[in-house]
Amino acid sequence: MSRQVRVLVLGVGGNVSQGIIKALRSSKLDIALIGACISPSSAGLYLCDLAYISPYANEETFIPWLIQVCNDEQIDIVLTGVEENINAIMKQYDAFTAGTTAIFKAVSYDKLVIGQDKYLTCEWLKANGCNYPKYCLLSDKAAVEELVAKIGFPLIAKPRNGKSSNGVVKVTTQEELDTIADRADYVLEECIGTSDDEYTIGCYCDKNNTFRDAVIMHRKLVNGSTDFARIVDNEAILQEVKKICDNFQPVGPLNVQLRLDKNGRPVCFELNVRFSGSTPMRAHFGYEDVKAMIKEYVLGEDISDCFHTRKGESYRYVNEIYMEAGATQQMEQDGYIKNMTDFRPSIERLEK
């Protein structure tokens, strides 16, 4: 029988790390779940067995703090859905691995930069023979004129390093393009398909860089996040994401965002080099990439049972966490709560 695994999840105020928590809870593995975030008001802290307030990822104290917590709590593996945390750890990966036996797995820092920069993503897709939207930097006036002349409108303008749909503008006329022409660090892209043609695909490559599986979800977005998703089969999408994975060689999860063009051709426009916000949806239907990371890197076990995806649909909705009085105050005062059950009302008390 597998031993208990002590998992530290960073950035649990965000929906991706909260999704990792849900996937861990549903994994049927013996997990001790430790959470951390920058604010005592981060809801995800109170979903864990114990929790800490962390420094910001860009603070000098972050890596020393992380090493200390990993050692104090005998952490086996660190997971996070927050790109700032991933970047900080990979920038100082040698210091992290020298200071603790805890495991953290991600691609090299230069690949993280590619995935987090929309312009570099298009450059990488083009260089590696993958489908990509026609694109240019908004600051390159000659290239913008050429793009407009070649494909016309609509176009999509987006921050090179934006998150979700923040700052994304659909440009339908020259006048609209003129109003945003001076925005710094923007990329201008061909508008592929419509919102009805959008897919999010979870991919997993094992420690030997072997593509193991993918789950294709036809989705609807609200504020940049998946609000509804249906698991589908699409051979063209599967072959395209295999090509992307074979060339990019992610470590563990890679999330591919793409649309189908008017000819049904899958065109990637974003690479999330991390777990996805739809991680718990996928886990429910048998695609368990979080479980695979733990079985592969901590327990040294076969991961074949982590990828038996079945068809289904998922709706996202608002939920709550209920805690006894004083939880947030103690978290704020001490910087941690060592036993979260002290503040969780029992079922019996809720029923009275």
C-alpha positions in Angstrom: 0.0 0.0 0.0 1.4 3.5 -0.9 2.6 5.6 1.9 1.2 9.0 2.9 2.5 11.8 0.6 3.0 15.3 2.1 2.1 17.8 -0.6 2.6 21.6 -0.4 0.4 23.6 -2.8 1.4 27.2 -3.3 -0.8 30.1 -4.3 -4.0 28.6 -3.0 -5.9 31.9 -3.4 -6.0 31.3 -7.1 -8.4 29.0 -9.0 -5.8 26.8 -10.6 -4.1 25.9 -7.2 -7.6 25.4 -5.7 -8.3 23.0 -8.6 -5.1 21.1 -7.7 -6.4 20.8 -4.1 -9.7 19.4 -5.4 -7.8 16.9 -7.7 -5.7 15.8 -4.8 -8.7 15.2 -2.6 -10.4 13.1 -5.2 -7.2 11.1 -6.1 -7.8 8.4 -3.4 -4.1 8.7 -2.5 -3.1 9.1 1.1 -2.3 12.8 1.1 -1.4 15.3 3.8 -2.3 18.6 2.2 -0.4 21.8 3.2 -1.4 25.0 1.6 0.2 28.4 1.3 -0.7 31.9 0.0 0.2 35.5 0.5 -3.0 36.5 2.2 -4.9 35.2 5.3 -8.1 35.8 3.3 -7.2 33.3 0.6 -10.0 30.8 0.6 -7.8 27.9 -0.5 -5.9 28.0 2.8 -8.9 26.7 4.6 -9.3 23.7 2.2 -6.0 22.3 3.4 -5.0 20.2 6.5 -2.7 23.0 7.6 -1.6 26.2 6.0 0.9 29.0 5.9 1.1 32.6 4.8 3.9 32.9 2.3 6.0 35.8 1.0 5.4 37.0 -2.5 7.3 35.0 -5.1 9.4 38.0 -6.1 10.7 38.7 -2.6 14.2 37.6 -1.6 12.8 35.7 1.3 10.6 33.5 -0.8 13.0 30.6 -1.6 14.5 30.5 2.0 11.0 30.5 3.4 9.9 27.7 0.9 13.0 25.6 1.8 12.2 26.1 5.6 8.6 25.0 5.2 9.5 22.0 3.1 12.0 20.9 5.7 9.8 21.6 8.7 6.8 19.9 7.2 8.8 17.0 5.6 7.2 17.9 2.2 7.5 15.3 -0.6 6.5 17.5 -3.5 5.6 21.1 -4.2 2.7 21.9 -6.6 1.3 25.2 -7.8 -0.8 26.8 -10.6 0.7 30.2 -10.1 3.2 31.2 -12.8 5.1 33.6 -10.5 5.8 30.8 -8.1 7.0 28.5 -10.9 9.3 31.2 -12.3 10.8 32.0 -8.9 11.6 28.4 -8.1 13.0 27.6 -11.5 15.2 30.7 -11.4 16.7 29.4 -8.2 16.3 25.7 -8.8 19.8 24.8 -7.7 19.3 26.6 -4.4 16.0 24.9 -3.9 17.3 21.4 -4.5 20.4 22.0 -2.4 18.3 23.1 0.5 15.6 20.5 0.7 14.7 17.0 -0.5 11.2 18.2 -1.6 10.5 17.7 -5.3 9.5 20.4 -7.7 9.1 19.7 -11.4 8.8 22.1 -14.3 10.3 22.9 -17.6 13.4 25.1 -17.9 13.0 28.8 -17.2 13.5 29.6 -20.9 10.5 27.4 -21.8 8.5 29.1 -19.1 9.2 32.4 -20.7 8.0 31.1 -24.1 4.8 29.9 -22.7 4.1 33.1 -20.8 4.8 35.4 -23.7 2.1 35.4 -26.5 4.5 36.7 -29.1 7.2 34.1 -28.3 4.6 31.4 -28.3 3.7 32.2 -31.9 7.4 32.4 -32.8 8.0 29.0 -31.2 4.9 27.4 -32.9 6.1 28.7 -36.3 9.7 27.6 -35.8 8.6 24.1 -34.8 6.2 23.4 -37.7 3.0 23.7 -35.7 -0.2 25.6 -36.6 -0.2 29.2 -35.5 -2.2 32.4 -36.0 -0.7 35.0 -38.3 0.8 37.6 -35.9 3.1 40.6 -35.4 4.1 43.0 -32.6 1.7 45.9 -32.3 4.7 48.2 -32.1 6.0 47.1 -35.5 4.0 49.5 -37.7 5.1 48.1 -41.0 4.3 44.6 -39.9 0.9 45.7 -38.6 0.1 47.3 -42.0 1.2 44.1 -43.8 -1.0 41.9 -41.5 -4.0 44.1 -42.1 -3.5 44.1 -45.8 -3.0 40.3 -45.9 -6.0 39.1 -43.7 -8.0 42.2 -42.9 -10.3 42.4 -39.8 -11.2 41.2 -37.2 -7.9 40.9 -35.4 -7.0 40.2 -31.8 -4.7 42.4 -29.7 -3.5 41.0 -26.5 -0.7 41.8 -23.9 2.4 39.7 -24.5 2.3 38.6 -20.9 -1.4 38.9 -20.1 -3.5 36.4 -18.0 -7.0 35.2 -18.7 -8.7 37.7 -21.0 -7.2 40.8 -19.3 -6.4 43.5 -21.8 -7.5 41.4 -24.8 -9.2 43.5 -27.5 -11.1 42.4 -30.6 -10.3 44.9 -33.3 -12.8 45.1 -36.1 -11.9 48.3 -37.9 -8.9 50.5 -38.7 -10.3 53.2 -36.4 -10.3 50.7 -33.5 -6.8 49.6 -34.3 -5.6 53.3 -34.3 -7.0 53.8 -30.8 -4.8 51.0 -29.4 -1.7 51.5 -31.6 0.4 53.0 -28.8 -0.1 50.2 -26.3 3.2 48.8 -25.2 4.1 45.1 -25.2 1.1 43.9 -27.3 0.9 41.3 -30.0 -1.6 41.5 -32.8 -3.0 38.2 -34.0 -5.3 36.7 -36.7 -8.7 36.0 -35.2 -9.2 32.3 -35.5 -12.8 31.0 -35.6 -15.3 32.1 -33.0 -15.9 31.6 -29.4 -17.8 28.5 -30.4 -14.7 27.0 -31.8 -12.5 27.1 -28.7 -10.9 24.1 -27.0 -8.7 23.6 -24.0 -6.5 20.5 -24.1 -4.6 19.0 -21.1 -1.5 17.1 -22.1 0.9 15.0 -20.0 4.4 13.9 -20.7 6.2 11.5 -18.3 9.8 11.8 -16.9 11.1 10.2 -20.1 9.5 13.0 -22.2 7.0 10.5 -23.6 3.6 11.8 -24.5 1.2 9.8 -22.3 -2.3 11.2 -23.0 -4.4 14.3 -23.7 -8.0 15.3 -22.8 -9.8 17.6 -25.3 -12.5 19.9 -23.8 -14.8 22.0 -26.0 -15.4 25.0 -23.7 -17.2 28.2 -23.1 -15.4 31.0 -21.3 -16.5 33.6 -18.7 -13.9 36.2 -17.8 -11.1 34.2 -19.3 -11.9 31.0 -17.3 -13.7 27.8 -18.4 -17.3 28.1 -17.4 -18.6 25.0 -19.2 -16.7 22.2 -20.8 -17.5 19.0 -22.7 -15.0 16.2 -23.3 -14.9 15.4 -27.0 -12.9 13.4 -29.5 -11.1 15.2 -32.3 -8.3 13.4 -34.2 -6.9 16.6 -35.8 -6.6 18.3 -32.4 -5.0 15.2 -30.9 -2.4 15.0 -33.6 -1.6 18.7 -33.3 -1.1 18.6 -29.5 1.1 15.5 -29.9 3.3 17.5 -32.3 3.4 20.4 -29.8 4.4 18.1 -27.0 7.0 16.2 -29.0 8.7 19.4 -29.8 8.2 21.3 -26.5 8.8 18.3 -24.2 7.0 19.6 -21.2 7.7 18.2 -17.7 4.4 16.8 -16.5 1.4 19.0 -17.5 1.0 21.3 -20.5 -2.2 23.0 -21.3 -2.9 24.0 -24.9 -5.5 26.6 -25.9 -6.6 26.5 -29.5 -9.4 27.2 -31.9 -10.5 25.5 -35.1 -10.3 27.7 -38.2 -12.9 27.8 -40.9 -11.4 24.6 -42.4 -11.5 22.7 -39.1 -7.7 23.1 -38.7 -6.6 23.3 -35.0 -4.6 26.5 -34.4 -2.9 26.9 -31.1 -2.7 30.5 -29.6 -1.6 29.8 -26.1 0.6 27.4 -24.1 0.1 27.2 -20.3 3.2 25.4 -19.0 1.4 24.4 -15.8 -1.7 22.7 -14.5 -4.9 24.2 -15.9 -7.9 25.9 -14.2 -10.0 22.9 -15.5 -7.7 20.4 -13.7 -10.4 19.2 -11.2 -13.0 18.8 -14.1 -10.5 16.6 -16.0 -9.7 14.6 -12.8 -13.4 13.9 -12.2 -13.7 12.3 -15.6 -10.5 10.1 -15.3 -7.7 12.3 -16.6 -5.7 12.7 -13.4 -2.5 14.5 -14.1 -2.0 15.7 -10.5 -2.2 12.1 -9.3 0.3 11.1 -12.1 2.8 13.6 -10.9 2.7 12.2 -7.4 2.8 8.6 -8.5 5.6 9.1 -10.9 7.9 11.5 -9.1 7.2 10.7 -5.4 6.0 7.1 -5.2 7.8 5.8 -8.3 4.7 3.9 -9.4 3.2 3.3 -12.8 0.8 6.0 -14.0 -1.3 4.1 -16.5 -4.3 4.2 -14.2 -4.2 8.0 -14.2 -5.5 8.3 -17.7 -8.8 6.6 -18.4 -10.9 9.5 -19.6 -14.6 9.1 -20.0 -17.0 11.5 -21.7 -18.8 14.1 -19.7 -19.7 17.7 -19.2 -18.7 20.2 -16.4 -20.3 23.4 -15.2 -18.5 25.8 -12.9 -20.4 27.5 -10.1 -19.7 29.6 -7.0 -19.3 27.7 -3.7 -18.4 28.6 -0.1 -16.1 27.4 2.8 -17.4 27.6 6.3 -15.0 28.1 9.3 -15.4 28.7 13.0 -14.7 32.3 14.1 -11.1 33.1 14.5 -9.5 31.2 11.7 -8.5 34.2 9.6 -7.4 36.1 12.6 -5.1 33.3 13.8 -3.7 32.9 10.3 -3.0 36.7 10.2 -1.5 36.7 13.6 0.7 33.6 13.5 1.3 33.2 9.8 0.0 29.6 9.9 -2.6 27.2 11.2 -1.2 23.8 12.1 -4.5 22.0 12.4 -7.3 23.2 10.3 -9.9 20.9 11.8 -9.8 23.2 14.9 -11.8 25.7 12.9 -14.0 23.4 10.8 -17.5 22.9 12.1 -18.5 19.3 12.3 -21.4 17.9 10.4 -23.3 17.3 13.7 -23.0 21.0 14.7 -24.1 22.1 11.2 -27.2 20.0 11.5 -28.3 21.4 14.9 
